């Protein structure tokens, strides 16, 4: 273990520099081959071992719209999208309100809530403000034990 006790980085660099500076007959060719092989290896890894497919440009305009739409249909679509955006904003605002309440920070959203009620109506605004139920993925062993044994099906 005494081999790595005294590391001399400056001495190693100076030795490397003096080795490079020595006039050798094929040193530039060897440097070129070394750099070319390094480039080939990295380029090959990039292109063939890590496949990457460039996304194709695809622009779709008015895919779901009929050419014969009336102005009322256009306005109805616009209003529906605006209501959906307002509903999502109300849900996000309710999440921020719950977060601010948990931290004890005052968060006033009365003006935005008023606009939401005017846009969506009382029921939809209240539904957007309601906390979503937690997602039940699996029951734990303790929850299953607390419920008791499952009833057996009659044959």
Buried (B, 14 or more C-beta within 10 A) or exposed (E): EEEEEEEEEEEEEEEEEEEEEEEEEEEEEEEEEEEEEEEEEEEEEEEEEEEEEEEEEEEEEEEEEEEEEEEEEEEEEEEEEEBEEBBEBBBEBBEEBEEBEEEEEEEEBEEEBEBBBEBBEEEBBEEBBEEEEEEEEEEEEEEEEEEEEEEEEEE
